[in-house]
Amino acid sequence: MSIDIDVLTESELIDLNHRIVARLRLLRQLDAHVTMLEFRIGERVTFHPEGRPPVTGMITRYNKKTVSILTDDGQRWNVAPHFLECAAPPATRKPGGSNVISIQRNDKGSHK
């Protein structure tokens, strides 16, 4: 299919531009979704933020374009799935130990 943009009016060019941008967004979302499905909620992953040491944590949620990660030190990150790698289980795990995971809670702003 060939489109001769030289014959299009300004409003037709603007419409074409909007359609192209929407299509590119959809393609990016589909790519992120496919990559996201390579990982499971509860899976341990590692990613490498620019200028920082590698961060390891657990996937807690799928978002539209990112996954939410709860790091081993209690931080929360939203990371694009193509930055993730599978991580080894934590070294502190003891054989025969509990399957309970400790999650630190930030009680700022909570009401009792």
N, CA, C and O atoms as a DFTB+ gen file, in Angstrom:
448 C
 N C O
     1  1       0.836      -1.172       0.000
     2  2       0.000       0.000       0.000
     3  2       0.889       1.247       0.000
     4  3       1.829       1.348       0.788
     5  1       0.590       2.165      -0.866
     6  2       1.361       3.394      -0.991
     7  2       0.430       4.579      -0.789
     8  3      -0.668       4.615      -1.344
     9  1       0.870       5.549       0.009
    10  2       0.079       6.754       0.249
    11  2       0.887       7.946      -0.251
    12  3       2.015       8.166       0.190
    13  1       0.319       8.701      -1.157
    14  2       0.971       9.908      -1.658
    15  2       0.549      11.064      -0.758
    16  3      -0.543      11.612      -0.906
    17  1       1.427      11.428       0.181
    18  2       1.066      12.467       1.147
    19  2       1.063      13.860       0.530
    20  3       0.545      14.803       1.128
    21  1       1.633      13.994      -0.650
    22  2       1.665      15.302      -1.304
    23  2       0.280      15.768      -1.751
    24  3       0.073      16.961      -1.975
    25  1      -0.664      14.843      -1.880
    26  2      -2.007      15.218      -2.329
    27  2      -2.986      15.380      -1.167
    28  3      -4.146      15.734      -1.375
    29  1      -2.520      15.121       0.056
    30  2      -3.407      15.213       1.214
    31  2      -3.512      16.647       1.709
    32  3      -2.550      17.412       1.644
    33  1      -4.689      16.999       2.202
    34  2      -4.903      18.314       2.797
    35  2      -4.298      18.330       4.199
    36  3      -3.895      17.293       4.725
    37  1      -4.239      19.510       4.792
    38  2      -3.694      19.631       6.147
    39  2      -4.496      18.788       7.136
    40  3      -3.909      18.091       7.963
    41  1      -5.823      18.840       7.066
    42  2      -6.650      18.066       7.997
    43  2      -6.475      16.560       7.772
    44  3      -6.506      15.785       8.728
    45  1      -6.293      16.145       6.520
    46  2      -6.063      14.714       6.250
    47  2      -4.703      14.280       6.784
    48  3      -4.566      13.169       7.296
    49  1      -3.685      15.153       6.668
    50  2      -2.357      14.840       7.212
    51  2      -2.402      14.740       8.740
    52  3      -1.769      13.861       9.326
    53  1      -3.148      15.639       9.379
    54  2      -3.282      15.598      10.839
    55  2      -3.983      14.303      11.256
    56  3      -3.569      13.651      12.214
    57  1      -5.039      13.935      10.538
    58  2      -5.742      12.685      10.829
    59  2      -4.819      11.479      10.645
    60  3      -4.816      10.565      11.469
    61  1      -4.045      11.480       9.573
    62  2      -3.100      10.388       9.322
    63  2      -2.070      10.315      10.443
    64  3      -1.723       9.228      10.906
    65  1      -1.584      11.468      10.875
    66  2      -0.617      11.507      11.971
    67  2      -1.212      10.905      13.247
    68  3      -0.551      10.115      13.922
    69  1      -2.445      11.269      13.580
    70  2      -3.092      10.726      14.780
    71  2      -3.240       9.206      14.680
    72  3      -3.042       8.491      15.663
    73  1      -3.580       8.732      13.514
    74  2      -3.720       7.278      13.320
    75  2      -2.382       6.566      13.458
    76  3      -2.306       5.484      14.041
    77  1      -1.332       7.172      12.923
    78  2       0.007       6.566      13.025
    79  2       0.449       6.505      14.482
    80  3       0.939       5.474      14.941
    81  1       0.277       7.605      15.209
    82  2       0.681       7.642      16.621
    83  2      -0.105       6.604      17.427
    84  3       0.472       5.903      18.258
    85  1      -1.403       6.503      17.189
    86  2      -2.225       5.518      17.907
    87  2      -1.764       4.102      17.589
    88  3      -1.691       3.258      18.481
    89  1      -1.456       3.841      16.335
    90  2      -1.002       2.497      15.941
    91  2       0.340       2.168      16.590
    92  3       0.537       1.048      17.061
    93  1       1.268       3.130      16.621
    94  2       2.559       2.897      17.265
    95  2       2.406       2.631      18.758
    96  3       3.092       1.770      19.306
    97  1       1.506       3.368      19.423
    98  2       1.239       3.107      20.848
    99  2       0.725       1.694      21.061
   100  3       1.167       0.996      21.973
   101  1      -0.214       1.273      20.214
   102  2      -0.770      -0.072      20.322
   103  2       0.324      -1.126      20.142
   104  3       0.380      -2.096      20.897
   105  1       1.187      -0.942      19.153
   106  2       2.261      -1.910      18.921
   107  2       3.212      -1.992      20.115
   108  3       3.653      -3.080      20.487
   109  1       3.530      -0.834      20.719
   110  2       4.392      -0.833      21.912
   111  2       3.714      -1.545      23.079
   112  3       4.355      -2.310      23.799
   113  1       2.418      -1.295      23.267
   114  2       1.690      -1.949      24.357
   115  2       1.635      -3.456      24.148
   116  3       1.797      -4.221      25.099
   117  1       1.408      -3.885      22.916
   118  2       1.375      -5.321      22.633
   119  2       2.726      -5.961      22.905
   120  3       2.799      -7.052      23.470
   121  1       3.799      -5.280      22.501
   122  2       5.138      -5.799      22.748
   123  2       5.414      -5.902      24.245
   124  3       5.952      -6.906      24.711
   125  1       5.043      -4.861      24.999
   126  2       5.238      -4.882      26.453
   127  2       4.410      -5.996      27.083
   128  3       4.874      -6.670      28.002
   129  1       3.191      -6.192      26.597
   130  2       2.314      -7.233      27.144
   131  2       2.899      -8.623      26.909
   132  3       2.898      -9.457      27.814
   133  1       3.397      -8.876      25.702
   134  2       3.997     -10.181      25.395
   135  2       5.207     -10.424      26.287
   136  3       5.373     -11.517      26.830
   137  1       6.052      -9.407      26.440
   138  2       7.233      -9.540      27.298
   139  2       6.822      -9.733      28.751
   140  3       7.438     -10.516      29.476
   141  1       5.782      -9.020      29.178
   142  2       5.286      -9.110      30.549
   143  2       4.838     -10.529      30.885
   144  3       5.061     -11.007      31.997
   145  1       4.212     -11.193      29.931
   146  2       3.682     -12.535      30.188
   147  2       4.770     -13.594      30.315
   148  3       4.480     -14.742      30.654
   149  1       6.019     -13.220      30.047
   150  2       7.133     -14.141      30.274
   151  2       7.412     -14.280      31.769
   152  3       8.104     -15.206      32.192
   153  1       6.877     -13.366      32.561
   154  2       7.085     -13.358      34.006
   155  2       5.756     -13.585      34.721
   156  3       4.693     -13.283      34.179
   157  1       5.821     -14.110      35.923
   158  2       4.621     -14.391      36.719
   159  2       4.626     -13.555      37.992
   160  3       5.685     -13.225      38.525
   161  1       3.450     -13.219      38.468
   162  2       3.338     -12.529      39.749
   163  2       3.904     -13.450      40.827
   164  3       3.599     -14.642      40.869
   165  1       4.729     -12.879      41.690
   166  2       5.397     -13.655      42.730
   167  2       6.791     -14.108      42.321
   168  3       7.558     -14.584      43.158
   169  1       7.123     -13.963      41.045
   170  2       8.447     -14.366      40.562
   171  2       9.499     -13.340      40.963
   172  3       9.242     -12.136      40.963
   173  1      10.682     -13.830      41.304
   174  2      11.791     -12.944      41.659
   175  2      12.515     -12.518      40.396
   176  3      12.819     -13.329      39.521
   177  1      12.784     -11.210      40.326
   178  2      13.446     -10.645      39.154
   179  2      14.529      -9.657      39.578
   180  3      14.566      -9.192      40.717
   181  1      15.400      -9.355      38.633
   182  2      16.452      -8.369      38.823
   183  2      16.373      -7.377      37.678
   184  3      16.045      -7.744      36.550
   185  1      16.675      -6.117      37.971
   186  2      16.815      -5.117      36.921
   187  2      17.941      -4.177      37.318
   188  3      18.341      -4.130      38.481
   189  1      18.446      -3.432      36.351
   190  2      19.633      -2.603      36.559
   191  2      19.314      -1.135      36.269
   192  3      19.449      -0.690      35.129
   193  1      18.888      -0.368      37.298
   194  2      18.623       1.060      37.076
   195  2      19.920       1.779      36.694
   196  3      20.993       1.453      37.202
   197  1      19.810       2.743      35.807
   198  2      20.981       3.477      35.345
   199  2      21.647       4.209      36.508
   200  3      20.995       4.940      37.255
   201  1      22.955       4.001      36.646
   202  2      23.721       4.680      37.690
   203  2      23.557       4.099      39.073
   204  3      23.995       4.704      40.052
   205  1      22.934       2.938      39.177
   206  2      22.709       2.305      40.484
   207  2      23.094       0.836      40.394
   208  3      23.207       0.283      39.299
   209  1      23.296       0.202      41.549
   210  2      23.560      -1.242      41.517
   211  2      22.289      -1.999      41.134
   212  3      21.189      -1.454      41.232
   213  1      22.434      -3.247      40.701
   214  2      21.249      -4.056      40.360
   215  2      20.270      -4.138      41.527
   216  3      20.668      -4.143      42.692
   217  1      18.989      -4.204      41.193
   218  2      17.919      -4.276      42.182
   219  2      17.195      -5.602      41.995
   220  3      16.884      -5.996      40.871
   221  1      16.929      -6.287      43.102
   222  2      16.227      -7.569      43.055
   223  2      14.957      -7.463      43.883
   224  3      14.942      -6.846      44.948
   225  1      13.895      -8.073      43.378
   226  2      12.636      -8.054      44.099
   227  2      11.647      -9.025      43.498
   228  3      12.012      -9.896      42.710
   229  1      10.385      -8.867      43.878
   230  2       9.322      -9.772      43.458
   231  2       8.263      -8.998      42.681
   232  3       7.903      -7.880      43.052
   233  1       7.769      -9.600      41.602
   234  2       6.695      -8.995      40.829
   235  2       5.413      -9.084      41.647
   236  3       5.033     -10.163      42.103
   237  1       4.747      -7.946      41.830
   238  2       3.516      -7.930      42.617
   239  2       2.282      -7.622      41.779
   240  3       1.157      -7.888      42.201
   241  1       2.499      -7.050      40.568
   242  2       1.339      -6.648      39.780
   243  2       1.729      -6.365      38.338
   244  3       2.826      -5.881      38.061
   245  1       0.814      -6.675      37.425
   246  2       0.944      -6.261      36.026
   247  2       0.221      -4.929      35.864
   248  3      -0.908      -4.775      36.330
   249  1       0.857      -3.977      35.215
   250  2       0.233      -2.702      34.877
   251  2       0.050      -2.656      33.362
   252  3       0.317      -3.643      32.678
   253  1      -0.391      -1.549      32.848
   254  2      -0.627      -1.437      31.414
   255  2       0.662      -1.630      30.608
   256  3       0.688      -2.405      29.652
   257  1       1.734      -0.921      30.996
   258  2       3.003      -1.009      30.265
   259  2       4.169      -1.473      31.129
   260  3       5.265      -1.699      30.617
   261  1       3.948      -1.615      32.422
   262  2       5.025      -1.977      33.350
   263  2       4.557      -3.080      34.291
   264  3       3.388      -3.466      34.293
   265  1       5.492      -3.574      35.087
   266  2       5.131      -4.461      36.193
   267  2       5.584      -3.784      37.478
   268  3       6.587      -3.069      37.481
   269  1       4.866      -3.998      38.556
   270  2       5.240      -3.453      39.858
   271  2       6.136      -4.453      40.558
   272  3       5.850      -5.650      40.593
   273  1       7.222      -3.946      41.113
   274  2       8.211      -4.771      41.802
   275  2       8.310      -4.300      43.240
   276  3       8.421      -3.102      43.503
   277  1       8.270      -5.244      44.173
   278  2       8.568      -4.958      45.572
   279  2       9.973      -5.477      45.814
   280  3      10.205      -6.685      45.771
   281  1      10.914      -4.574      46.067
   282  2      12.313      -4.966      46.204
   283  2      12.563      -5.628      47.551
   284  3      11.742      -5.555      48.465
   285  1      13.709      -6.269      47.648
   286  2      14.067      -6.961      48.886
   287  2      14.186      -5.998      50.063
   288  3      14.016      -6.408      51.211
   289  1      14.475      -4.723      49.797
   290  2      14.569      -3.764      50.894
   291  2      13.291      -2.947      51.079
   292  3      13.306      -1.934      51.778
   293  1      12.183      -3.371      50.461
   294  2      10.886      -2.761      50.693
   295  2      10.493      -1.621      49.767
   296  3       9.420      -1.042      49.932
   297  1      11.335      -1.286      48.796
   298  2      10.985      -0.229      47.847
   299  2      10.010      -0.771      46.808
   300  3       9.942      -1.975      46.563
   301  1       9.266       0.136      46.210
   302  2       8.351      -0.237      45.124
   303  2       8.818       0.445      43.842
   304  3       9.101       1.643      43.826
   305  1       8.891      -0.332      42.778
   306  2       9.304       0.182      41.470
   307  2       8.281      -0.272      40.439
   308  3       7.718      -1.361      40.553
   309  1       8.040       0.567      39.427
   310  2       7.311       0.166      38.225
   311  2       8.344       0.120      37.107
   312  3       8.984       1.125      36.797
   313  1       8.498      -1.053      36.509
   314  2       9.579      -1.285      35.557
   315  2       9.011      -1.866      34.266
   316  3       8.154      -2.749      34.300
   317  1       9.490      -1.367      33.133
   318  2       9.112      -1.949      31.849
   319  2       9.647      -3.379      31.800
   320  3      10.796      -3.613      32.176
   321  1       8.847      -4.335      31.348
   322  2       9.241      -5.744      31.427
   323  2      10.498      -6.103      30.648
   324  3      11.166      -7.079      30.989
   325  1      10.839      -5.343      29.612
   326  2      12.035      -5.706      28.856
   327  2      13.329      -5.412      29.619
   328  3      14.407      -5.792      29.162
   329  1      13.242      -4.739      30.776
   330  2      14.418      -4.504      31.620
   331  2      14.617      -5.608      32.659
   332  3      15.616      -5.594      33.377
   333  1      13.695      -6.557      32.754
   334  2      13.744      -7.572      33.814
   335  2      14.498      -8.824      33.398
   336  3      14.508      -9.211      32.229
   337  1      15.121      -9.438      34.377
   338  2      15.752     -10.751      34.232
   339  2      15.282     -11.608      35.401
   340  3      14.999     -11.088      36.480
   341  1      15.201     -12.906      35.194
   342  2      14.868     -13.811      36.302
   343  2      15.992     -13.767      37.324
   344  3      17.167     -13.703      36.964
   345  1      15.628     -13.802      38.597
   346  2      16.615     -13.763      39.674
   347  2      16.592     -15.085      40.416
   348  3      15.584     -15.791      40.443
   349  1      17.710     -15.396      41.008
   350  2      17.810     -16.596      41.837
   351  2      17.013     -16.386      43.117
   352  3      16.832     -15.246      43.547
   353  1      16.528     -17.477      43.742
   354  2      15.828     -17.332      45.025
   355  2      16.752     -16.687      46.046
   356  3      17.972     -16.797      45.928
   357  1      16.189     -16.015      47.049
   358  2      17.034     -15.354      48.055
   359  2      17.917     -16.363      48.773
   360  3      17.487     -17.473      49.084
   361  1      19.159     -15.962      49.032
   362  2      20.128     -16.846      49.676
   363  2      19.820     -17.065      51.144
   364  3      20.365     -17.990      51.745
   365  1      18.967     -16.250      51.740
   366  2      18.690     -16.346      53.178
   367  2      17.659     -17.423      53.501
   368  3      17.360     -17.653      54.673
   369  1      17.127     -18.065      52.516
   370  2      16.099     -19.078      52.738
   371  2      16.692     -20.323      53.400
   372  3      17.751     -20.805      52.997
   373  1      16.015     -20.827      54.396
   374  2      16.486     -22.001      55.123
   375  2      15.689     -23.220      54.688
   376  3      14.480     -23.127      54.479
   377  1      16.362     -24.378      54.549
   378  2      15.614     -25.586      54.195
   379  2      14.546     -25.879      55.239
   380  3      14.795     -25.788      56.441
   381  1      13.365     -26.227      54.772
   382  2      12.277     -26.554      55.681
   383  2      11.668     -25.331      56.341
   384  3      10.844     -25.457      57.247
   385  1      12.068     -24.143      55.893
   386  2      11.566     -22.910      56.485
   387  2      10.161     -22.594      56.004
   388  3       9.574     -23.344      55.223
   389  1       9.643     -21.507      56.465
   390  2       8.285     -21.076      56.141
   391  2       8.212     -20.477      54.742
   392  3       9.210     -19.978      54.224
   393  1       7.040     -20.527      54.137
   394  2       6.798     -19.885      52.849
   395  2       6.252     -18.478      53.017
   396  3       5.812     -17.868      52.042
   397  1       6.272     -17.951      54.238
   398  2       5.753     -16.630      54.531
   399  2       6.781     -15.589      54.099
   400  3       7.973     -15.727      54.374
   401  1       6.307     -14.549      53.422
   402  2       7.178     -13.467      52.981
   403  2       6.864     -12.245      53.819
   404  3       5.704     -11.852      53.939
   405  1       7.881     -11.646      54.392
   406  2       7.709     -10.457      55.218
   407  2       7.694      -9.239      54.317
   408  3       8.620      -9.036      53.531
   409  1       6.645      -8.418      54.423
   410  2       6.530      -7.193      53.643
   411  2       6.466      -6.035      54.616
   412  3       5.604      -5.983      55.493
   413  1       7.413      -5.087      54.442
   414  2       7.425      -3.917      55.309
   415  2       6.290      -3.006      54.908
   416  3       5.994      -2.855      53.723
   417  1       5.662      -2.406      55.878
   418  2       4.521      -1.540      55.608
   419  2       4.863      -0.123      56.019
   420  3       5.417       0.113      57.092
   421  1       4.531       0.803      55.163
   422  2       4.731       2.211      55.458
   423  2       3.390       2.742      55.952
   424  3       2.450       2.862      55.166
   425  1       3.287       3.063      57.246
   426  2       2.009       3.467      57.845
   427  2       1.784       4.971      57.792
   428  3       0.877       5.475      58.455
   429  1       2.584       5.699      57.023
   430  2       2.352       7.145      56.919
   431  2       0.998       7.396      56.312
   432  3       0.665       6.832      55.270
   433  1       0.232       8.216      56.936
   434  2      -1.062       8.596      56.407
   435  2      -2.154       7.594      56.633
   436  3      -3.271       7.799      56.158
   437  1      -1.885       6.504      57.345
   438  2      -2.945       5.536      57.593
   439  2      -3.774       5.981      58.781
   440  3      -3.283       6.676      59.670
   441  1      -5.008       5.585      58.789
   442  2      -5.925       5.945      59.862
   443  2      -6.247       4.722      60.698
   444  3      -6.422       3.624      60.169
   445  1      -6.323       4.914      61.983
   446  2      -6.636       3.796      62.879
   447  2      -7.986       3.986      63.481
   448  3      -8.435       3.150      64.266
